[in-house]
Amino acid sequence: MALKPIQIVRIAALRDDDDGMIDYQRLRLIADIESSEELHRVVLGAPRSMSEATYLTAVIEHAQCSEGTAFLVYWALSPALHYRLLKKRKPFSKRSEDVWEVLMKIEERVRTKRYIGDPIEFSFAGAIDRPFEKESLYNPSILSVPEFMRSDVAGSRVE
């Protein structure tokens, strides 16, 4: 689907890490997103400033959020690391607590099939740059991630 000019402008604004935007302006732009593809494109090119829990929550709870986009956010947050910290009973930093909350929201929404945006493809092996079997040899803590979160999602490819 071709994006409208306003969508292209919005994507560019949300990808700009040095734009001087304040929280409510960024959250307003996220809320104004019109399609699953637009939201996915924002996530694909998101700057570091978009990794704050407030913005991630706005993305994963957006009405246009597809399961593929939620999986992309989930794996970008390194869930295996957080499961490893939890398993070793190491204390979470404030940042890790915030990330954990986002991870749990995504898992719950996936488990209860609450992502109804247009289907967008997510490749698990593509996200971690190798097949799961190989990744588990190098990163055994990935086995702690729930199996239903270690799958591919069918849908349109957005690059």
Secondary structure, DSSP 8 states (H G I E B T S, - for coil): ----HHHHHHHHHHH-TTS---HHHHHHHHHT---HHHHHHHHHT--GGGGSHHHHHHHHTSTT--HHHHHHHHHHT-HHHHHHHHHTT----HHHHHHHHHHHHHHHHHHTT---S--B-B-HHHHHTS-HHHHHHH-GGGGGS-GGGSS-B-SB---
